[in-house]
Amino acid sequence: MLRRLVIFFLTISLGAWSTGEPAETQADQTTEQQLNNDLTTTEQTTELSNQSNMPSAEDIAESDYYDNLSLLAELVQAEAGNQDEKGKRLVADVVLNRVESDRFPDSIPEVIYQDKQFSTVLDGALMDAGWHMDQSDYDAVWAEATAEHRLDENILFFTAGKYNAYCTPMYKYGDHYFGK
């Protein structure tokens, strides 16, 4: 509001100075122009909000889906950046299998950020992973997210160095021990 007043008075002063018209006449013309501009702006805003430029629920859901896959790719980099494609895919499987399990939360972010589940969340490596991502991280996630059958639909846990005490051991691949 204050900005409009300042512009209004500057317009009047400069307009009266340059045209030689009385300030009152210039003020009346400026006020009328401003009212017309405000009406046009309001009409344009209403027209824009009535158009279908707003994202649909499907657009938002699709965006969330890809954001979640990107987060999963960051976790894959943080947890298995030094592993081959299969090792990365197995880490992605753990998260995707947890999302489908009754024992864990129902979304990728909730699974990843669940308290004390992934050491890379606790030590900050997940936050740093975005700087080290490569195409193989995204490819591994995409392969598992879109596969009719994942590499392993049973694994729910992995650790480096030894089997997790809270799981049934299944196998070791690369640097990780997987279990259900």
Phi and psi in degrees as a GROMACS rama.xvg file:
@    title "Ramachandran Plot"
@    xaxis  label "Phi"
@    yaxis  label "Psi"
@TYPE xy
-62.1374  -40.7809  LEU-2
-59.7647  -43.1962  ARG-3
-62.2635  -40.193  ARG-4
-63.3145  -44.2932  LEU-5
-62.2396  -46.6331  VAL-6
-61.7561  -41.239  ILE-7
-58.7965  -49.6606  PHE-8
-69.6379  -35.5103  PHE-9
-65.9377  -40.494  LEU-10
-61.5291  -44.1671  THR-11
-62.5665  -48.5831  ILE-12
-64.1648  -49.0903  SER-13
-68.2125  -39.1289  LEU-14
-64.2735  -44.408  GLY-15
-66.1093  -37.5664  ALA-16
-67.0334  -45.7939  TRP-17
-79.9794  -29.2792  SER-18
-95.6056  -20.1195  THR-19
79.2352  1.78535  GLY-20
-76.7001  154.27  GLU-21
-61.5385  145.483  PRO-22
-58.601  -36.4158  ALA-23
-62.6504  -41.5678  GLU-24
-64.914  -45.3917  THR-25
-62.0489  -39.8435  GLN-26
-63.9429  -42.71  ALA-27
-61.7795  -43.8843  ASP-28
-65.5784  -42.5898  GLN-29
-65.3796  -42.4797  THR-30
-62.3438  -42.9666  THR-31
-63.8449  -42.5113  GLU-32
-62.8108  -42.0609  GLN-33
-63.7879  -42.7899  GLN-34
-62.0542  -42.3701  LEU-35
-63.5638  -41.4589  ASN-36
-63.3097  -42.8377  ASN-37
-62.1893  -42.0412  ASP-38
-64.5655  -43.7431  LEU-39
-62.2731  -43.7257  THR-40
-61.6599  -44.153  THR-41
-62.3842  -42.9152  THR-42
-63.9975  -41.5098  GLU-43
-64.8938  -41.8651  GLN-44
-62.7685  -44.8479  THR-45
-62.5641  -43.5609  THR-46
-62.6894  -42.5885  GLU-47
-64.0249  -41.588  LEU-48
-69.628  -24.2246  SER-49
-80.7252  -19.8109  ASN-50
-75.9171  165.668  GLN-51
-90.5767  38.8375  SER-52
-79.9388  -13.9744  ASN-53
-74.4527  141.083  MET-54
-65.6064  141.036  PRO-55
-80.3342  169.775  SER-56
-59.9443  -36.5903  ALA-57
-66.3269  -39.6499  GLU-58
-63.2079  -42.7267  ASP-59
-66.3252  -43.7319  ILE-60
-61.7205  -41.2836  ALA-61
-65.0527  -41.4687  GLU-62
-62.7277  -44.0878  SER-63
-61.1984  -41.3753  ASP-64
-58.2394  -48.8198  TYR-65
-70.3856  -33.8172  TYR-66
-62.3733  -41.4985  ASP-67
-65.1849  -41.9456  ASN-68
-64.828  -36.2436  LEU-69
-65.0135  -42.4029  SER-70
-60.9717  -42.1919  LEU-71
-62.8946  -39.5647  LEU-72
-63.3424  -36.1049  ALA-73
-65.0665  -41.0991  GLU-74
-64.191  -41.54  LEU-75
-58.5102  -44.439  VAL-76
-62.5237  -45.3322  GLN-77
-65.4542  -39.8563  ALA-78
-90.0092  -31.1069  GLU-79
-137.425  27.3089  ALA-80
-59.5279  -24.5212  GLY-81
-95.4963  6.74557  ASN-82
-98.6162  165.073  GLN-83
-78.0861  -177.896  ASP-84
-57.7683  -44.5336  GLU-85
-63.0931  -41.3218  LYS-86
-61.2074  -39.7708  GLY-87
-68.1312  -40.6588  LYS-88
-64.7773  -37.8857  ARG-89
-65.3876  -37.9038  LEU-90
-64.2545  -42.2079  VAL-91
-61.16  -39.8694  ALA-92
-58.9612  -41.2274  ASP-93
-55.7795  -47.7079  VAL-94
-67.1395  -47.6461  VAL-95
-63.3665  -38.1467  LEU-96
-66.5878  -37.0977  ASN-97
-64.6421  -39.8153  ARG-98
-58.5586  -36.5582  VAL-99
-85.4098  -10.7249  GLU-100
-86.1099  147.799  SER-101
-73.6454  -13.0451  ASP-102
-84.3054  -10.632  ARG-103
-133.272  168.426  PHE-104
-59.5227  168.079  PRO-105
-98.5607  8.83963  ASP-106
-140.378  157.222  SER-107
-58.2176  -50.1098  ILE-108
-61.2478  -40.5084  PRO-109
-64.9781  -38.6685  GLU-110
-65.669  -47.5238  VAL-111
-64.1636  -41.2578  ILE-112
-93.4926  6.49536  TYR-113
-59.9801  136.992  GLN-114
-53.0799  127.937  ASP-115
60.4245  34.4784  LYS-116
-102.082  -39.3578  GLN-117
-125.781  121.526  PHE-118
-61.2732  -29.2136  SER-119
-69.8148  -21.997  THR-120
-73.6314  -43.2491  VAL-121
-68.5649  -39.5166  LEU-122
-93.2216  1.16761  ASP-123
88.2584  -2.32212  GLY-124
-64.1684  -31.2542  ALA-125
-62.8027  -42.4449  LEU-126
-63.6916  -34.4708  MET-127
-81.1413  -19.8795  ASP-128
-60.1284  -32.6618  ALA-129
-57.3705  -25.7566  GLY-130
-80.1778  -12.7124  TRP-131
-118.82  7.56621  HIS-132
-64.0594  148.39  MET-133
-138.463  173.558  ASP-134
-58.8748  -31.6795  GLN-135
-63.7941  -28.3811  SER-136
-66.4662  -46.679  ASP-137
-66.1986  -41.1276  TYR-138
-61.5715  -41.9815  ASP-139
-62.6623  -44.5272  ALA-140
-65.5293  -46.2381  VAL-141
-61.9172  -42.0328  TRP-142
-59.7281  -41.4351  ALA-143
-80.3633  -36.5379  GLU-144
-68.4491  -28.894  ALA-145
-107.071  0.875493  THR-146
-73.0543  142.529  ALA-147
-65.4905  -39.3975  GLU-148
-133.307  124.594  HIS-149
-71.9902  166.304  ARG-150
-55.3862  -43.946  LEU-151
-146.886  110.212  ASP-152
-89.9935  6.06996  GLU-153
-107.599  -23.7643  ASN-154
-71.7395  137.756  ILE-155
-126.73  -9.90887  LEU-156
-139.167  151.463  PHE-157
-152.547  150.255  PHE-158
-146.028  164.8  THR-159
-101.186  138.241  ALA-160
96.1738  -35.6376  GLY-161
-167.56  167.779  LYS-162
-69.9086  147.219  TYR-163
-67.7199  136.35  ASN-164
-67.4797  -17.1594  ALA-165
-98.5974  12.2297  TYR-166
-132.74  167.032  CYS-167
-88.3098  117.115  THR-168
-60.5775  141.498  PRO-169
-121.337  -57.2822  MET-170
-167.966  165.354  TYR-171
-108.554  136.138  LYS-172
-138.411  127.829  TYR-173
59.8068  -129.934  GLY-174
-90.5491  -0.371716  ASP-175
-111.595  144.806  HIS-176
-105.428  122.878  TYR-177
-106.876  145.954  PHE-178
-151.565  174.132  GLY-179
